[in-house]
Amino acid sequence: MNLRELEIEIIRFMTGLQQPFLDQIAWILTFLGNEEFYFIILPFVFWCLSKSFGIRLIYVFLLSVYINAWLKVIFAVTRPVGIEGLNINSLYVDSAEVGSRFPHDSFPSGHAQGSATLWGFIAYRLNKRAFWIFTIVLVFLISIARLYTGVHWPTDVLVGVLLAIGIIVTYHFVEKGITSLTDRTKLILSIVIPFIMVLLFNDSEGFAYSGFLLGTGIGYFLEKKYVKMVIPSAWIKKILAYIIGLAGLFGLQAGLKAIFPEGSAAFDGLRYALMGIWGLWGAPYLFTALKLYKKER
């Protein structure tokens, strides 16, 4: 039995377990790996918990999903969705239709890699035994859900998790070098690197992730120089600011999508760049203007 035959047997076994209650759990686990969830959790960290940790998490996560989308295009592995003769039932296929190359974008799994990067990086920074256990269990369940719903092959999720681990380990070794750079050098890199990323991967996903990274970098330095918000200890202020900031973020996502030409990769990049600027500079400016947050003295 070769590897693909073994994967087919695993997929058939996992999808054979489908039943209504487990389907609902799989839906929740699927949502935890969707883009919408990341748009909810990443701003929360930066706006409500820690700016210094938040910017690190955003950068590591965006670089990870960029690499994932790039590899999907390079390998162009067809998903186990609708393959004649496979005889499986795929659930929540819309969670897999986010890329421009569907269904030839199976490898590696974005849900597995994204969740492993997000929660793995948080666990790495916190370094608490209980949170490590939580992270391992959650990432395992999200990865298993991709097999249960029949939208990925086992190697997709395995390699996705391994890539996330590799990215976090790489960050561990380069962090000191990055933090020792001057702000001017960091700003230049935050502008230059996204443009290099677009040149390497000029597909719609490449423009989107590169644009978001560009907007994030510009927004971060604008906030650092002109806003300097201080996250308060009062959770009522944090919650109000979070709701306002999130409304603006999703408003830009939907509003600009309706205004900009449909199917234009360049305008997708611009849309995500503006969202990044809003998240890192526009929203903090509004929080301080509304007196929800104070400015650093």
C-alpha positions in Angstrom: 0.0 0.0 0.0 1.5 3.4 -1.0 1.1 6.6 0.8 -1.9 7.9 -1.2 -3.8 4.6 -0.7 -3.1 4.8 3.0 -4.4 8.4 3.1 -7.5 7.4 1.2 -8.3 4.7 3.8 -7.8 7.3 6.6 -10.1 9.8 4.9 -12.7 7.2 4.4 -12.5 6.1 8.0 -12.7 9.7 9.3 -15.6 10.8 7.1 -17.3 7.5 8.0 -17.6 8.8 11.6 -19.8 11.7 10.6 -23.0 12.2 12.5 -25.0 15.3 13.5 -23.4 16.0 17.0 -19.8 15.5 15.8 -20.7 17.6 12.7 -21.5 20.6 15.0 -18.2 20.2 16.9 -16.4 20.0 13.5 -18.1 23.2 12.5 -16.8 25.0 15.6 -13.3 23.7 15.1 -13.4 24.7 11.4 -14.4 28.3 12.4 -11.4 28.4 14.8 -9.2 28.1 11.7 -11.1 30.5 9.4 -9.9 34.0 8.4 -12.9 35.6 10.3 -11.6 34.1 13.6 -8.1 35.4 13.1 -9.6 38.9 12.4 -11.2 38.6 15.8 -8.3 37.3 17.9 -5.3 39.2 16.5 -6.7 42.7 17.0 -7.9 41.7 20.5 -4.3 40.8 21.5 -2.9 44.1 20.2 -5.7 46.4 21.4 -6.5 44.8 24.7 -3.5 42.8 26.0 -0.1 43.9 24.7 1.1 46.0 21.8 4.6 44.6 21.8 3.4 41.0 21.9 0.5 41.8 19.5 2.8 43.1 16.7 5.1 40.0 17.0 2.1 37.7 16.8 0.6 39.5 13.8 3.9 39.4 11.9 4.7 35.7 12.7 1.1 34.7 11.8 1.0 36.7 8.5 4.3 35.3 7.4 3.1 31.8 8.1 -0.2 32.1 6.2 1.7 33.8 3.3 4.1 30.8 3.1 1.1 28.4 3.3 -0.7 30.1 0.4 2.6 30.2 -1.6 3.2 26.5 -1.1 -0.4 25.7 -2.1 0.2 27.3 -5.5 3.6 25.6 -5.9 2.4 22.0 -5.1 -1.2 22.4 -6.5 -2.4 19.2 -4.7 -6.1 18.5 -5.4 -8.3 18.2 -2.3 -10.3 15.1 -1.6 -13.5 17.0 -2.5 -15.7 15.6 -5.2 -13.0 13.2 -6.5 -14.8 10.5 -8.6 -14.5 7.1 -7.0 -13.3 8.3 -3.6 -16.9 8.0 -2.2 -16.6 10.4 0.8 -18.9 13.1 2.0 -17.1 16.5 2.4 -18.6 19.0 4.9 -18.2 22.8 5.2 -16.5 22.9 1.8 -16.9 26.7 1.8 -14.1 26.9 4.4 -11.8 25.5 1.7 -13.0 27.7 -1.1 -11.2 30.9 0.1 -8.3 30.6 -2.2 -8.2 31.3 -6.0 -6.9 27.8 -6.9 -9.6 25.7 -5.3 -9.8 22.6 -5.4 -6.1 22.4 -6.3 -4.8 23.9 -3.1 -4.9 21.1 -0.6 -1.2 21.0 0.5 -0.4 22.2 3.2 -3.5 22.7 5.3 -4.1 26.4 6.1 -6.3 25.6 9.1 -3.6 23.3 10.6 -0.7 25.7 9.9 -2.6 28.8 10.9 -3.9 27.5 14.2 -0.6 25.9 15.1 1.2 29.2 14.4 -1.3 31.3 16.3 -1.7 29.2 19.4 1.8 27.8 19.3 3.4 31.2 19.3 1.2 32.3 22.2 2.2 29.2 24.1 5.8 29.8 23.3 5.6 33.3 24.7 3.6 32.4 27.8 5.6 29.1 28.3 3.0 27.7 30.8 2.5 24.0 31.0 -1.3 24.3 31.1 -1.4 26.5 28.0 0.9 24.2 26.1 -1.5 21.3 26.8 -4.4 23.4 25.7 -2.6 24.4 22.5 -1.6 20.9 21.6 -5.1 19.5 22.1 -6.8 22.4 20.2 -4.4 22.2 17.2 -4.8 18.4 17.1 -8.6 18.7 17.1 -8.6 21.4 14.4 -6.3 19.3 12.3 -8.4 16.1 12.8 -11.6 18.2 11.9 -10.0 18.8 8.5 -9.9 15.0 7.9 -13.3 14.4 9.5 -14.9 17.0 7.1 -13.1 15.4 4.2 -11.4 18.6 2.8 -7.8 17.6 3.4 -5.4 14.7 3.2 -3.5 13.6 6.3 -0.2 14.8 4.9 -1.7 18.2 4.4 -2.4 18.7 8.1 0.8 17.0 9.3 3.0 19.2 7.1 1.0 22.3 8.0 1.7 21.7 11.7 5.4 21.0 11.1 5.8 24.2 9.1 4.2 26.2 12.0 6.7 24.7 14.4 9.5 25.5 12.0 8.4 29.1 11.7 8.2 29.5 15.5 11.6 27.9 16.0 13.1 30.2 13.4 11.6 33.2 15.1 13.2 32.1 18.4 16.7 32.3 16.8 16.2 35.6 14.9 14.3 37.5 17.5 17.3 39.1 19.2 18.7 40.2 15.8 15.4 41.8 14.9 14.9 43.6 18.2 18.4 45.0 18.1 17.7 46.9 14.8 17.0 50.6 14.9 13.4 51.8 14.4 14.4 53.3 11.1 15.8 50.0 9.8 12.7 48.2 11.1 10.4 50.7 9.2 12.4 50.3 6.0 12.2 46.5 6.3 8.4 46.6 7.1 7.9 48.4 3.7 10.5 46.6 1.6 9.7 43.0 2.6 6.0 43.1 1.6 7.0 44.3 -1.9 9.5 41.5 -2.2 6.8 39.1 -1.1 4.5 40.4 -3.9 7.3 39.9 -6.4 7.8 36.3 -5.3 4.0 35.5 -5.1 1.9 37.8 -7.2 -1.3 35.8 -6.9 -4.4 37.3 -5.2 -3.4 35.7 -1.8 0.1 37.1 -2.2 -1.2 40.6 -2.7 -3.6 40.3 0.2 -1.1 39.0 2.8 1.7 41.3 1.6 -0.7 44.2 1.7 -1.9 43.4 5.2 1.8 43.1 6.3 2.6 46.5 4.7 -0.4 48.2 6.3 0.4 46.6 9.7 4.0 47.8 9.6 3.2 51.3 8.6 0.3 51.5 11.1 2.5 50.2 13.9 5.2 52.9 13.4 2.6 55.7 13.0 0.9 54.6 16.3 4.3 54.3 18.0 5.3 57.9 17.0 2.0 59.8 17.0 -0.5 58.0 19.2 1.3 56.0 21.8 -1.8 54.5 23.3 -1.7 52.9 26.7 -3.9 49.9 27.2 -6.0 50.5 30.4 -6.6 47.9 33.1 -10.4 48.5 33.1 -12.0 45.8 31.0 -15.1 47.9 30.2 -12.9 50.4 28.3 -11.1 47.5 26.6 -14.4 45.9 25.5 -15.8 49.2 24.2 -12.7 49.9 22.3 -12.5 46.4 20.9 -16.1 46.6 19.6 -15.5 49.9 17.9 -12.2 48.7 16.4 -13.7 45.5 15.2 -16.6 47.3 13.6 -14.2 49.5 11.7 -12.1 46.5 10.6 -15.0 44.5 9.3 -16.6 47.7 7.8 -13.4 48.3 5.8 -13.2 44.7 4.7 -16.8 44.6 3.4 -17.0 48.3 2.3 -13.8 48.4 0.3 -14.6 45.0 -1.3 -17.8 46.5 -2.6 -16.1 49.7 -3.8 -12.9 48.3 -5.4 -12.9 46.5 -8.7 -13.8 42.8 -8.3 -11.1 40.3 -9.0 -8.2 42.7 -8.9 -5.3 41.4 -6.9 -3.7 44.8 -6.6 -6.9 46.3 -5.1 -7.1 43.3 -2.8 -3.6 44.2 -1.6 -4.6 47.8 -1.1 -7.8 46.8 0.8 -5.8 44.7 3.2 -3.2 47.3 3.6 -5.8 49.9 4.6 -7.2 47.3 7.1 -3.8 46.9 8.6 -3.3 50.7 8.9 -6.7 50.9 10.6 -5.9 48.1 13.0 -2.5 49.4 14.1 -3.0 53.1 13.8 -6.5 54.3 13.0 -8.3 52.3 15.7 -5.7 53.3 18.5 -6.0 56.9 17.4 -9.8 56.7 17.7 -9.5 55.0 21.1 -7.4 57.8 22.5 -9.6 60.5 20.8 -12.7 59.0 22.5 -10.7 59.0 25.9 -11.1 55.3 26.2 -7.4 54.9 26.2 -4.7 57.4 27.5 -1.6 58.4 25.6 1.8 57.5 26.9 3.5 60.5 28.6 
